[in-house]
């Protein structure tokens, strides 16, 4: 690399975040312990070992759950605005550690430093949102059909919320879930991706400070590093009222089924196969910017990454040529260097999936306008850097119907908007979608009941990224879950209907007589 990790201040950031060469990956508040296997976290940026982590075993898991159960009994009685104050302080701590945590996210995961800092900002934003929400967990009142009665609804905390997060957003997705869980009165058990465990340990260290300073129970926030066996324990544990799972559709099917079998609740944020429709009335300058960032941002490893461009035949050649030119200007390299646009894939397995997908695309007839491949040389010594590529395809190709977590962009041609919307919807996934147009009728049709079938539908912005204030999630094989803003807080609570009789008699509903 042009600079080593010390030149970018990574070692200083690790020290500031409480990360050492060897760490314990089980935390109940300020107490760290672990008795499982040892795993190692390597940076895809330079291939170097960052640190080692001792993972959890079954006994460790049970200790965490018991600690969380005990904390819930106390935390649920804390008034919601007071819980919001805890979250406010956590947001202040995140501001204090933003640069250090953003660097760690970039170095351990491989996304650009700007994106790493942006992910921490999302954590700060959801804390701000949750603080205000802590005073607005409203129920409803309604009129009873019985004289002298009053009815209303209220919401109560669920208990333990289990959060299983993915490597591509190693801190933000946890914060989306945990900030809302906390203000609702729940306690959380977090199983982060074993590909990015140090980011989780850093976050836990930060919230530990808040819990200690406020003399709050340590089990309010717990973290447990482990493999799929720990995930299975969480999913199948009747003590865990809600599982929020972010990951593949394949694993999501198992999670959803197992949680449903024990009558638990689940939030599933699964695969995306996101498309931008570029109409003949689009602003092409905006379209190119949205398409390129959506396709190559985070090296194509976002669930909202742009996988498909559905382009009107009258502008198809111009869009393709401008994309080819833009891709020729991309700078690929160390994501901590702000001059670079694209960093590495997370690991060698991701590289293999990328290369396999290119082979399958070519076998099915795809023509590459920009060729892909593995980048080699001293700058790319980790072996995780690949070339963002562009292929001209048919939407019906099997490979196009699947989500490839890599910077492969598929170009598809259309003639009518109805055809374009049908192509957009004709994949198993339904997360994010967008249309680029200056025509109001086209925009409104895309957003109508006969338009996009995705959970997110945008006009004149890309598919990638979402604001905290809106509900985030998708339909079909994306799982149907929602996180972040709007009324998502209700997912983390149980609804209760209450009826109060303030008379001296007991009239029955529907006029039923039952005299004794």
C-alpha positions in Angstrom: 0.0 0.0 0.0 1.1 3.6 -0.4 0.7 4.0 3.3 0.6 1.5 6.1 -2.1 1.3 8.7 -0.1 3.4 11.2 0.2 6.3 8.7 -3.6 6.6 8.7 -3.8 6.6 12.5 -5.5 3.2 12.7 -3.4 2.1 15.7 -4.3 5.2 17.5 -8.0 4.8 16.7 -7.9 1.2 17.9 -6.3 2.2 21.2 -8.9 5.0 21.7 -11.7 2.5 21.1 -10.3 0.0 23.6 -9.2 -2.5 21.0 -6.1 -4.5 21.8 -4.2 -7.2 20.0 -6.3 -9.8 21.8 -9.9 -9.3 22.8 -12.8 -11.1 24.5 -15.9 -11.1 22.4 -18.6 -11.5 25.0 -19.8 -8.5 27.0 -22.4 -7.9 29.6 -22.0 -4.2 30.0 -18.5 -3.6 31.5 -17.7 -7.2 32.0 -15.9 -9.0 29.2 -15.4 -12.8 29.1 -15.3 -15.6 26.5 -14.5 -19.3 26.5 -15.0 -20.3 22.9 -12.7 -20.5 19.9 -10.3 -17.8 18.8 -11.0 -15.9 15.6 -8.8 -13.4 13.8 -9.9 -10.2 12.1 -8.0 -9.3 8.9 -8.4 -6.1 7.1 -9.4 -6.5 3.4 -7.6 -3.2 2.9 -4.1 -4.5 3.2 -4.6 -8.2 4.3 -3.0 -7.6 7.7 -4.1 -9.1 10.9 -5.8 -6.4 13.0 -6.5 -8.4 16.2 -7.6 -11.7 17.7 -11.0 -12.3 19.4 -12.0 -15.0 21.8 -15.5 -16.0 20.9 -18.5 -17.3 23.0 -19.5 -20.8 23.9 -22.9 -22.1 25.1 -22.1 -21.2 28.8 -21.2 -17.7 27.8 -24.4 -17.3 25.9 -26.5 -18.4 28.9 -24.7 -15.9 31.1 -25.5 -13.1 28.7 -29.2 -14.1 28.5 -29.5 -14.3 32.3 -27.8 -10.9 32.6 -30.2 -9.4 30.0 -33.2 -10.9 31.8 -32.2 -9.4 35.1 -31.6 -6.0 33.5 -34.9 -6.0 31.7 -36.8 -6.3 35.0 -35.3 -3.0 36.2 -35.0 -1.1 32.8 -38.6 -1.6 31.9 -39.6 0.5 34.9 -37.4 3.4 33.9 -39.7 6.1 32.4 -39.2 6.3 28.6 -37.9 9.9 28.6 -35.2 8.8 31.1 -34.4 5.9 28.7 -34.2 8.6 26.0 -31.6 10.5 28.1 -29.4 7.4 28.1 -29.6 7.3 24.3 -28.9 11.0 24.1 -25.7 10.5 26.1 -24.8 7.6 23.8 -25.2 9.9 20.8 -22.8 12.4 22.4 -20.3 9.7 22.9 -20.6 8.7 19.3 -19.8 12.2 18.3 -16.7 12.1 20.5 -15.5 8.8 18.9 -16.8 9.4 15.4 -13.4 9.8 13.7 -11.9 6.7 15.4 -15.0 4.5 14.9 -15.3 5.7 11.3 -11.7 4.7 10.6 -12.2 1.3 12.2 -15.3 0.7 10.1 -13.4 1.6 6.9 -10.3 -0.5 7.8 -12.1 -3.6 9.1 -14.9 -3.7 6.5 -13.2 -2.0 3.5 -15.7 0.8 2.7 -14.3 4.2 2.0 -13.5 6.5 4.9 -16.3 8.9 3.9 -18.7 6.0 4.0 -17.3 4.8 7.3 -17.8 8.2 8.9 -21.2 8.4 7.3 -22.2 5.2 8.9 -21.3 6.5 12.3 -23.3 9.6 11.5 -26.3 7.4 10.9 -25.8 6.0 14.4 -25.8 9.6 15.7 -28.9 10.4 13.7 -30.9 7.5 15.0 -30.0 8.4 18.6 -31.3 11.9 18.0 -34.5 10.5 16.5 -34.9 8.0 19.3 -34.5 10.8 22.0 -37.4 12.7 20.6 -39.4 9.5 20.1 -39.0 8.6 23.8 -41.6 11.2 24.6 -44.0 10.1 21.9 -44.8 6.4 22.4 -48.5 7.2 22.0 -51.4 4.9 22.2 -55.0 5.6 21.2 -58.3 6.2 23.0 -61.7 5.1 21.7 -65.3 5.3 22.8 -66.8 2.2 24.4 -70.3 1.0 23.4 -71.0 0.5 27.1 -72.0 3.5 29.2 -69.5 4.4 32.0 -66.6 2.7 30.3 -63.4 4.0 28.8 -61.1 2.2 26.3 -57.6 2.9 25.3 -54.5 1.2 23.8 -51.0 1.3 25.2 -47.6 -0.2 24.3 -45.3 -2.1 26.6 -41.7 -3.3 26.1 -41.1 -6.8 24.7 -38.1 -7.9 26.8 -34.9 -9.1 25.1 -34.3 -8.0 21.5 -31.8 -10.1 19.6 -29.9 -8.3 16.8 -28.0 -10.3 14.2 -26.2 -7.9 11.9 -24.1 -8.3 8.7 -20.6 -7.2 7.8 -21.5 -4.5 5.2 -22.9 -2.1 7.8 -21.1 -3.3 10.9 -22.3 -0.6 13.3 -25.3 1.4 11.8 -27.8 -1.4 11.6 -27.2 -2.4 15.2 -27.8 1.3 16.2 -31.0 1.4 14.2 -32.4 -1.5 16.2 -30.8 -0.9 19.6 -31.6 2.9 19.9 -35.3 2.2 19.3 -35.3 -1.0 21.5 -33.8 1.0 24.4 -36.3 3.9 24.4 -39.1 1.2 24.2 -37.7 -0.3 27.4 -36.1 -3.4 25.9 -32.6 -4.8 26.5 -30.5 -6.0 23.6 -28.3 -8.9 22.8 -26.1 -8.3 19.7 -24.5 -10.9 17.6 -22.3 -9.0 15.0 -20.9 -10.5 11.9 -17.7 -12.6 12.7 -16.2 -10.8 9.7 -16.3 -7.4 11.5 -16.1 -8.2 15.3 -13.9 -5.3 16.3 -16.4 -2.7 15.2 -18.9 -4.4 17.6 -16.5 -4.5 20.5 -15.7 -0.8 19.9 -19.5 0.1 20.0 -19.9 -2.0 23.2 -17.0 -0.2 24.8 -18.7 3.1 24.1 -22.1 2.2 25.5 -20.4 0.6 28.5 -19.2 4.1 29.4 -22.7 5.5 29.3 -24.1 2.6 31.4 -21.4 3.0 34.0 -21.7 6.8 34.3 -25.5 6.5 34.8 -25.3 3.5 37.2 -27.6 1.5 34.9 -27.7 -2.3 34.7 -25.0 -3.8 32.6 -27.3 -6.2 30.8 -29.2 -3.3 29.0 -26.6 -3.7 26.2 -24.8 -7.0 25.6 -22.7 -8.3 22.8 -21.6 -11.8 21.9 -19.2 -12.7 19.1 -19.5 -16.2 17.6 -20.3 -18.3 14.6 -23.7 -19.6 13.3 -24.1 -21.7 16.5 -24.5 -18.5 18.6 -27.0 -17.2 16.0 -29.0 -20.4 16.2 -29.1 -20.1 20.0 -30.5 -16.6 19.7 -33.0 -17.5 17.0 -34.4 -20.5 19.0 -34.3 -19.0 22.4 -37.8 -18.4 23.9 -36.3 -15.8 26.2 -35.6 -13.6 23.1 -38.9 -11.9 22.2 -37.8 -10.4 18.9 -35.0 -11.2 16.4 -33.9 -8.5 14.0 -31.9 -10.3 11.3 -29.9 -8.7 8.5 -28.4 -11.1 6.0 -29.1 -13.3 3.0 -32.5 -14.5 1.9 -31.3 -18.1 2.3 -30.5 -17.7 6.0 -33.5 -15.4 6.5 -35.9 -18.2 5.5 -34.5 -20.3 8.3 -34.5 -17.5 10.8 -38.1 -16.5 10.0 -39.4 -20.1 10.2 -37.7 -20.9 13.5 -38.7 -17.7 15.2 -42.3 -18.1 14.0 -42.4 -21.7 15.2 -41.9 -20.5 18.8 -44.3 -17.6 18.2 -41.6 -15.0 18.5 -41.4 -11.8 16.4 -38.9 -11.2 13.7 -37.7 -8.3 11.5 -36.0 -9.6 8.4 -33.8 -7.4 6.2 -32.7 -9.7 3.4 -31.5 -9.5 -0.2 -31.9 -6.7 -2.7 -31.8 -6.7 -6.5 -32.3 -3.0 -6.9 -33.0 -1.2 -10.2 -33.0 2.3 -11.5 -35.3 3.1 -14.5 -33.8 5.8 -16.7 -36.6 7.2 -18.9 -36.3 9.2 -22.1 -37.2 12.2 -20.0 -34.4 11.8 -17.4 -31.8 14.3 -16.5 -28.8 12.1 -17.7 -26.2 14.0 -15.6 -28.2 13.1 -12.4 -28.8 9.6 -13.7 -25.1 8.8 -14.2 -24.1 10.1 -10.8 -26.9 8.1 -9.1 -26.1 4.9 -11.1 -22.3 5.0 -10.6 -22.5 5.7 -6.8 -25.3 3.1 -6.4 -23.3 0.4 -8.2 -19.8 0.9 -6.9 -20.3 2.5 -3.5 -19.1 0.1 -0.7 -17.8 -1.9 -3.7 -21.4 -3.0 -4.4 -21.8 -4.5 -0.9 -24.9 -2.6 0.2 -28.3 -4.3 0.3 -29.5 -1.1 -1.6 -26.7 -1.2 -4.2 -27.8 -0.6 -7.7 -27.7 -4.0 -9.5 -29.7 -3.2 -12.6 -30.2 -0.2 -14.9 -33.4 -0.3 -17.0 -32.8 2.2 -19.8 -35.2 3.6 -22.4 -34.0 2.5 -25.9 -33.8 6.1 -27.1 -31.1 7.0 -24.6 -29.6 3.6 -24.0 -26.4 4.1 -26.1 -25.7 7.5 -24.6 -26.2 6.2 -21.0 -23.9 3.2 -21.7 -21.2 5.3 -23.3 -21.2 7.8 -20.4 -21.1 5.0 -17.9 -18.1 3.4 -19.6 -16.4 6.8 -19.5 -17.2 7.3 -15.8 -16.0 3.8 -14.9 -12.7 4.6 -16.6 -12.2 7.4 -14.1 -12.8 5.4 -11.0 -9.9 5.2 -8.5 -9.6 1.8 -6.7 -7.5 1.4 -3.7 -7.1 1.8 0.1 -10.4 3.1 1.3 -8.7 5.2 4.0 -7.3 7.3 1.2 -10.0 9.8 0.4 -8.8 10.1 -3.2 -10.1 6.6 -3.9 -13.7 5.8 -4.9 -13.7 2.1 -4.5 -12.2 -0.2 -1.8 -12.0 -3.9 -1.5 -14.5 -6.7 -1.2 -14.8 -8.1 2.3 -12.8 -11.3 1.8 -11.7 -14.0 -0.7 -15.1 -15.8 -0.6 -16.7 -12.5 -1.8 -14.1 -12.3 -4.6 -14.9 -15.9 -5.7 -18.6 -15.1 -5.8 -17.9 -12.0 -7.9 -15.7 -14.0 -10.4 -18.2 -16.8 -10.6 -21.0 -14.4 -11.3 -19.1 -12.9 -14.2 -18.5 -16.4 -15.7 -22.2 -17.2 -15.3 -23.2 -13.9 -16.9 -21.0 -14.5 -19.9 -22.2 -18.1 -20.2 -25.8 -16.9 -20.4 -25.0 -14.4 -23.1 -24.0 -11.2 -21.3 -21.8 -8.8 -23.1 -19.4 -6.7 -21.0 -19.2 -3.0 -21.8 -16.6 -2.8 -19.0 -14.7 -5.9 -18.2 -14.3 -7.1 -14.6 -11.5 -9.1 -12.9 -9.2 -9.3 -10.0 -6.7 -6.5 -9.4 -3.2 -7.5 -8.7 0.0 -5.8 -7.6 1.5 -4.3 -4.4 -1.4 -1.8 -4.1 -3.9 -4.7 -4.0 -1.9 -7.1 -1.9 -4.9 -8.3 0.2 -6.3 -10.0 -2.9 -9.7 -8.5 -2.3 -9.7 -5.7 -4.9 -11.8 -6.2 -8.0 -12.8 -4.1 -11.0 -16.3 -2.7 -11.1 -17.8 -3.9 -14.3 -20.9 -3.4 -16.6 -22.7 -6.1 -18.5 -25.5 -5.8 -21.1 -28.0 -8.5 -20.3 -31.6 -9.7 -20.3 -33.6 -9.4 -17.1 -34.5 -13.1 -17.4 -30.9 -14.3 -17.0 -30.6 -16.5 -14.0 -27.6 -14.6 -12.7 -29.5 -11.3 -13.0 -32.3 -12.7 -10.9 -29.9 -13.3 -8.0 -28.2 -10.7 -5.8 -24.4 -10.6 -6.2 -22.7 -8.7 -3.4 -20.1 -7.1 -5.7 -19.8 -4.2 -8.1 -21.5 -5.8 -11.2 -24.0 -3.5 -13.0 -26.5 -5.0 -15.5 -27.8 -2.9 -18.3 -31.3 -3.7 -19.7 -33.2 -2.0 -22.5 -36.9 -1.1 -22.6 -39.4 0.6 -24.9 -42.5 1.6 -22.7 -42.7 2.6 -19.1 -45.1 -0.2 -18.3 -42.5 -2.6 -19.7 -39.8 -1.0 -17.5 -41.9 -1.3 -14.4 -42.6 -4.9 -15.2 -38.9 -5.6 -15.6 -38.1 -3.8 -12.4 -40.6 -5.9 -10.5 -39.7 -9.2 -12.2 -37.1 -10.4 -9.6 -37.7 -12.3 -6.4 -36.4 -9.4 -4.2 -38.1 -6.1 -3.4 -36.0 -3.7 -1.4 -35.1 -0.5 -3.2 -36.0 1.1 -6.6 -35.8 4.4 -8.4 -36.9 6.2 -11.5 -35.0 9.0 -13.2 -37.5 11.3 -15.0 -38.6 14.9 -15.3 -42.1 13.8 -16.3 -44.6 14.0 -13.5 -46.9 11.3 -15.0 -44.0 8.9 -15.2 -43.0 9.6 -11.6 -46.5 9.2 -10.3 -47.1 5.9 -12.2 -43.9 4.5 -10.8 -45.1 5.3 -7.3 -48.6 4.1 -7.8 -50.2 0.8 -6.8 -49.3 -0.5 -10.3 -45.7 0.8 -10.0 -42.7 -0.4 -8.0 -43.4 -3.3 -5.7 -40.4 -2.5 -3.5 -40.4 -1.2 0.1 -38.4 1.9 -1.1 -39.3 3.7 -4.3 -37.4 6.9 -5.2 -37.7 9.6 -7.8 -34.6 11.3 -9.1 -32.3 9.8 -6.5 -30.6 6.4 -6.7 -31.4 3.2 -4.8 -28.5 3.4 -2.4 -28.9 5.0 1.0 -31.9 5.9 3.2 -32.8 8.6 5.7 -33.4 7.8 9.3 -36.9 9.3 9.4 -38.4 6.8 7.0 -39.1 3.1 7.5 -36.3 1.0 5.9 -37.0 -2.4 4.5 -38.5 -4.3 1.6 -41.0 -6.8 0.3 -41.0 -10.3 -1.2 -37.7 -12.1 -0.6 -36.4 -9.0 1.1 -38.4 -10.3 4.1 -41.0 -7.6 4.8 -39.2 -6.1 7.8 -38.9 -2.4 8.7 -36.2 -0.6 10.7 -35.4 3.0 11.6 -38.0 5.7 11.4 -41.8 6.3 10.9 -43.8 4.0 13.2 -41.2 1.2 13.3 -41.0 1.6 17.1 -44.2 -0.4 17.3 -42.2 -3.5 16.1 -40.3 -3.4 19.4 -43.3 -3.2 21.7 -46.4 -5.2 22.5 -49.8 -3.7 22.1 -52.4 -3.9 24.9 -56.1 -2.8 24.8 -57.5 -1.6 28.1 -61.1 -1.1 29.2 -62.0 0.7 32.4 -65.4 0.4 34.0 -66.0 3.4 36.3 -69.7 2.5 37.1 -71.2 0.4 39.9 -72.6 -2.2 37.4 -71.2 -4.6 34.9 -72.9 -4.2 31.5 -71.7 -6.8 29.0 -70.8 -6.2 25.4 -73.4 -6.6 22.7 -76.1 -6.3 25.3 -75.7 -9.8 26.6 -77.7 -10.6 29.8 -76.0 -12.8 32.5 -77.9 -12.3 35.7 -77.0 -14.2 38.9 
